[in-house]
Structure formats: C-alpha cells, structure tokens
Amino acid sequence: MTRFRLSLTRAPVDEPLLARRPFDLLCLTMACVLGVHALHLPWWLTLTLAGVLAARWRQRRSGGRNAPFWIKLPLIVLLLAVVIAYYGTLFGREPGSAFAVGLLVLKMLESEHRRDARVAIAFGCFGLMSALLFDQGIAASFVVALGLVPAVATLRSLEVVDPDLRPLRRELLPVLITLLAAVPLALFAFVFVPRLNSPLWGAPTADRAVTGLSDRMAPGEMAEVLTDDTPAMRVTFDDAPPMSASRYFRAYTMTNFDGQSWRPDYDGGSRSSGTLEGQPRFNYEITLEPTRQRVLPVMDMPVSAPDDARLRIDRTVEADRRIDEVYRYHASAATDYRLDATIDGRQRRQALQLPNDVGPRARELAASWAGKFGNDHLAIARAALAMFHDGGFRYTLAPAPLGRDRIDDFLFQTREGFCEHFSSTFTFLMRAAGVPARVVTGYQGGYWNKLGSYLLVRHADAHAWSEVWLEGRGWVRFDPTGAVRPERVSLGAAAAAAGSSSEGGLFDMAWLRNARDRWDVVNQWWNQAVNGFDALRQQGILQPFGIRQTDVGDLAIILAVGCALLVAGALGWAMFQRREGDALDAWMQRLERKLARTGVTRRTGEGPRHYLARAARSLPAQRNALERLSQLYLRSRYAYDEPPPESLSEFRRQVKEFKARRVVK
Amino acid sequence: MPPAGERIVAWAERRLPSLTRMRRREPLPILLHRRRIYIVPTGFGLGFSLLLAVMLVGALNYANNAALMMTCLLGAATVGSMLVAFRTLNGVSVGGLRAGTARAGEAIRVSLDIAANQRERMAVRLDVAGREHVVVVTPATPTAIEFALDTDFRGWQSLPRMRLHTTWPLGMFRAWSWLNPDNPVLVYPRPESLGPTPFEPEGDADRGRPRAGDELAALRDYRPGDPRRQIAWKLSARHHGLLVKDLEQPAPKEDWRLDWDSMHGLDDESRISRLARWIDEAKDSGRRWSLRLPDGYFDIAQGDEHYHRCMTALALRP
C-alpha cells in the first residue's frame, strides 16, 4: 500500500536525468537571461559566460554529465574575483546582477536533474526580472516577457512524458497561449496592486551616472550629453506649443564660478523664492525620464512649483525626492515676465563674484566696455553678443581643447565651442564689467512630434545660456550661442550640428523620421501608461466612478474581489465539460427536468417509452401531449441515423410548449 | 514527518475521507469529478510563490512597473496552471480491470484502463503498489496501465488504494484523487511443494514412457476440445468428418480422480494445497482429471478451461 505523502515531495536519489529537450530549453532560458543583461555587463564577461554556456550545451549533447567539483569551484571563485576586481564591490545593482547572472550560468554545469532545472528556472525568472532595473522601456519589457517563454516551456517540458519526441513548436506554442491567457488577470493585478508611497528600503543607487544634465558645468564637458540622442522628456501643451525660439527649459541656475566650473549656489536657495510679475501663458505637462537627480526641468519662466516639489529663489524646481522612475508633472510658465525687480546685496555679490586669477585679458576687455558704456548694462551685454556674432567664433561640438585659463584661451585662441563655452564666457565678461549675471543650464528646443502632439526633448537638446540682471527689468535671458549660431535656437541642436558636420543627414529622410516618430509615440505611451503609473495615479484611478481618492484598503479589496471573480471565471472554464450526447438528448433532458418537478423522475435504466408512458399515466391532463412527444422522440431517435432537423425542431417546439401541471383532483 | 504533521494527516483522514486514502471502496469504473479532485501546491510551487512574492515586493519598492507587470504575468500563469492541473484529471475515468492468474505468493499482473473524454490529458500519474506510472491519455482510446501486485492468500484479493495525480503543466500544483476500487482479483491457492501422488486405481507400469520424435502417431476422429492446430485439414477435406493428428502424445495415462474426501487426517488448507498441486501436475503432464469437492463435482476433462474452473473452486473454498 502506498504511504500517504504530502505533496512536498523530496527528490528521490535515483531521480532520472534530464532529457535532452528540457536541458536545451534550460540553456535557451539562460541565454535569454544573459542576453537581457548583456547591455550593462562588460562585454568580455558576457562573451565568456556565453562560451561556458555553449560549451556545457555541447558537452551534454555529446553525452557528458556533471562538471566535476574541481572545475566548478575555481570557476565560482574566478567569477567572484572578476566581479570584485571590475566593480570594486559585490553589492549594488551592476556587480550584483553580474554575479547573479554568472552564478546562473555556472549552475548549468551541475544541472542534471529535474530539481536542478526547477531551481535554475526560478532564479532565471528572477534574473530576467532584474534586467528591468536597468531599463524599463517598452522594448526591454517585451524582450524580458519573451524570455519568460522558454522559462515556462522548460517547466512544462519537465512534466512531459517523452519530451524528446515532440517537435519544439509543440512546446513553445502552448506556453505562449498560456502566457497570453494569463494577461487579463495580470493586467488587473497590475492596476490594483497597491503601490508604495515611499520605498521600504533604499532605492537602488546609480553606479554609473545617467547621461544628462549635472549640477556642475565646465566648458567642454557637456559634449557627451550633446551627442546622446535618447529622450530626456516629453512635453504636452494644453494649447498651441510655443515658438521654437522660446522653448527654454531651465534645470540649474549656476552662480558660483571657481575658474574651471560653474555650480549652483545652494546656500541661497533655501530662502523664499523671488518675485515674479507676469502672466501665466502656458500650461503644460512634462513626462521626465529618470534622471537620478531631484531637479525638475521647467519651462521659462515657471510661475509656481509642481506638486511635491518646491521653487528655489533662482527659479529652479527641486522635487521632494530623487527621480528614479518616469515622473510626470504639470506646470505653467510665463513668457512676458519680470523676475526679481530688486535683488539684495548678497544676491548682487553672488552674481558678481569672480575668481581672482582667471582671465586677465577678458577682464581688460570687459573693463573697456564698462568704461565705454558706463551704467548702461544692456549696452554692455549687446556689445558682448555683437562680439560673439562678429568676432570669428565658430559653433562646433568638437572644439579644440582649452588650456589652463579657459576663459582667455577660448576668447582669444580657439574661438570655437558650443553653448557651454559661450554662456560661460559671456557670464564671465558680464561679471567682469560689473553686470550681475549667472549661467542657466537646461534644455532648449526639442522636436515636435506631430503624430503624438507632444514635444520630444532629447538629451542632445541640453543647452546653457545666461541671465543678466538689469536695473528695472530683473533677470533677462541672453543666449550668446544664438548670436554665434542662430539655428541652434530657432531650429534645434540637430540642425545646428548638421551645419558643422555631415552627420545627421540621415535623419532628414522622411520615412526614417516618420518611423522614429511612431516609435517615440509608443515609448511615450508606455512611459505614461505603464512606467508613470505610480501611487498618486493609482489613487485617482476610480475618479471616473466618482471616487476621488482610492486608498490602500479599497485597492486591496478591489484587488481581492476582482482576482476572485477572474479566477472564478477561469474556474468555470475549467469545470465546463461539454455535455455528452446530441441536441435531441439535451431537449429530452429538459423535458425530464420539467416532469421531475411534478414528481415523475426517470429511473436509472428506464427507457424513454416506458418513462413517458408512466408520466402520461401520472399526468392524465397532458396525456396527449406526452404521447405525441414520446412518438416524436422515438421516431427522431430510432428511425434515422441522425435526428433529421425538422423533427428535431418539432420536438424542441413541443418540449418548450409542454407545461407540466399536476391536476388537483 | 513531525508528529504534529502526522496528527494533522490523521485528523484529515478521519474527517475528510474523500480527501485522503481512507476513501470508501467503490466499484469501477470511477469517474473523477470536481468533488473528489484536490489540489495543493508542490514544494516547487511554494518556493516559486515565495520567489514571486520577493519579486513583487522588490518591484513595488523600486516602483519598477515593468518588473511588476512581469511578476503579475508569471503569477497569473501560475494560477492558471492550477486550473489546467484540475482539468487534466477532471473527467478522467478509471475502469477496465483485467487481471492475470497467479497462485498465492506469486505476483499477479493487473491492468487498468484510464480513459478520458473530449481532450488529451498529458502526464497522468498513477501511484500504485509502490510505483509511479506516467501515461498520456488520449480521448479516443483508453490507456492501459499494467502493474504487479504481491499476493499472500488464496481467494479474492482487493486492489490496493491508489492515487491518480498530476503536476501538469508546470509542476507547481499537484492535483490528485484517491481511488479505492471495489473490484477484487482472484488468487489461486498455493500448491504444496512436496507430497504423495494421488491414488491411482491400477496398472501404471508404463506411465510416462517417453515417445520419441514428432512423428504422426495416428489419425483419429475429432473430439470437442481438441486443439485446432492438430486438425489435419487436408486429410479432413477428403473425409466425412474432421481428423485429428495425434502427435507426441505420451502413452495414455491414467485419469486422476481427485477427491476431497479421499484425504484423511488433513485440515482444509492442506487438502486445498495438495489438490492444487495435483491439478497442476495433471495439467503439466497432460493427463485428464476430475475433482470432487464437498459442494461440487467437476467431471473428468482436461485443458485450460477445466483447470481454471477447478482452481477457482479451490480458491474460493471457505
């Protein structure tokens, strides 16, 4: 007699070895895991692990078995050493995932039994998932979802009786169907799983800086950003989009200059924001890609801070927490404005501060302007712009490197550079001439996507300009880059770069631009619908049903009830069994149910004629109807191979009309 | 298993007879339906769920919606696999019992038919007699599972409780149903190993003298019960009746008239096992025999049918 066992079965020692098909699928899964991580693993590690995987696959295919202990252990130690040597640590997102992926591949060396395969698959799923920590765009998500197919197929093939005999198509197709059938429940759970307002533990630290703006600007250092074509943010406007030349998005205002680089003045930022006079002209919404910083780019000139953020005195906006995932916010901007009509002594000192030992020749030039125009600061600024425009300056993304004194070198030697050089030097000159000035960095321009009606701002649209404080006017924006190359401001970074080099010509092809537009619309949709679906938007999900805010308890209840309903529906499918027999039997059963209500139930093994005769005796009022039914049934059933349609419909009609009533005597 | 676990199982067996192997006996065929199919997660299923929970918390913590969606997808597929496991067993019927013959002490071969309506059932497993049998059940033809049962005593032997289960499709859930068929198989009595030959009336001097070769000994008229392959078809065609070739037939042996009452001083079981041995020997040496029991008489005859009739009667002696 079999011993009763709970289903927590222990793997017996003599469990059979894995068949070829499950092992192949297991290798495929591991290859997928390796593939989705390939983008951020060092290339040599990816290649080595792929080599190990391929070697193991070949070895087992030709009849080899477990790798011996003296191979496995050194490999693990080697992996550990390599990861620590390369990253300097084992902890963190990159080294952690590199080590985990390496271990998964090495696990294949000892995967011989069903149990090993299951463990490997479970952690392989984990490995697939962890790739999404690096990139949760639509393409990466779909690649990971596709990686689940071989993973689930492996589990399935572990159960198949003779897995090697079945074609691979018969393994993968049902898995795809299984996953697709799981989508409704998955989507429902996704929408209603309560999101966390604040993380339970530390958010992952970015080991590598995300390309983008930083809170430090030195001439020439932004070049990497300016060639990065990935989206930085997408902007939708409530009304018509503003002119291209006024699409300035400010991120940092930089006041402190140490001769090399500009930095924001964080000490002054804690006080209340300055005064702004002006009409809000644009309402817009920004979907910001993760920056791993707190700053939110806003359109010049922001009227107020978005929710969960605050406005600094220099009119930059800082969010309450770091932007680690796609973030959406509303804001409004004024185009005709007067910012900080008066500034106090500290602010003035800050805006005039210069390091002593930098740019002696530039100072001379500025002093000459100051002597010429006196207190007419606007004239000084114009003189500087005129110099940039006419002084033989060239706009290029690949300028000659600057020497020790970046200001003088640029002004009098190289005379070529991009926005950073121009705004940095311009601001220096203004300060040297006694005009309060500061550098502003952010984005300028962007690409209007007609298909999606939004403005796509790429990292390449990063820009730096200057603000000069004029008596009575407040801070006024001056863009020296525009003086050198007007296309940069009016047409955007791509057009400006196209003039200086031949690249970018490809992007003018209409079909390619069209395809890029469409792809970007999809990305935007994914960002908004999926990645941007945070706690706040979840709380507002029931607004169409009149519930202003859905709290966590409600969400949990909805989740539980909804999942229960969906599973109940699926259970109905699982329980459903096609009724045996044909339509005639079905209608006969209906007649039996009617008769059963009057107490005439069909006995087991009782033939239809006997049964209906018995019913007719018991219900004399319906005697004729029952006899007709009996004859009709017998004829339909036994006179032909298949019940003919006309007699079937006649039978159906009569069953429908039949009213089983017991006559009260 | 810890004592607490044993207590729970004992309680479950007491309170939920259909859940466990304490299910009452029932006649074949047994149709599995939703009221007797139970599902629990396997160890792997529990581990995987734990991993899913970790992934869920991680995705929520890092506000990683893409990972959350993948986790939900995997979770939903897992739940779906539970229903598929149920569907694999739902509507499966177990019947078609066939048993071979065996004498007590030998293993008896038993075969059961597993049939399913409508759709193919992958990887249906039957735990019986300490072994697990895996079959794919196709809707058109029932699949036979053969296994051997150990036997101890003559008479009707009931089939052991067996468990029909599956972990299809992902191995995360086990659906199972206990079967306790009411259909016994018959075990013949165990013959004694040594003992006297039965009393033979007279004249057995040349008994068992071997006859050499395959030569045709004689042709004689067909008698009912003669094997067909010994019929001389060609010769019979020219004859008015069927002729039978007598080949290598040893010298005619005395018929054995076996009688329950001829053995004195033996208890019932000894008589049964001695009679069983005699019948075996008679059958093996090709002689004819008759058997007289207190409640019946089998007239002199030979052949398989006669043998089974006699052995059945012996097996079922009270």
Interface residues (C-beta under 8 A of the other chain):
Chain A: M1 T2 F4 L6 S7 L8 T9 R10 R118 A122 F123 C125 F126 L128 M129 S130 L132 L133 Q136 G137 A140 S141 V144 A145 L148 V152 L155 R156 L158 E159 V160 V161 P174 T178 L179 A181 A182 V183 P184 L185 A186 L187 A189 F190 V193 R195 L196 P199 L200 W201 A203 P204 D324 E325 V530 N531 F533 D534 V567 A570 L571 W573 A574 M575 Q577 R578 E580
Chain B: M1 G5 V9 E13 T20 R21 R34 V40 P41 T42 G43 F44 L46 G47 F48 L51 V54 M55 L56 V57 G58 A59 L60 N61 Y62 A63 N64 N65 A66 A67 L68 M69 M70 T71 C72 L73 L74 G75 A76 A77 V79 G80 S81 L83 V84 F86 R87 N90 G91 N117 Q118 M122 A123 D127 V128 A129 G130 V134 V135 V136 P160 R161 M162 R163 T167 W168 P169 L170 G171 M172 R174 W176
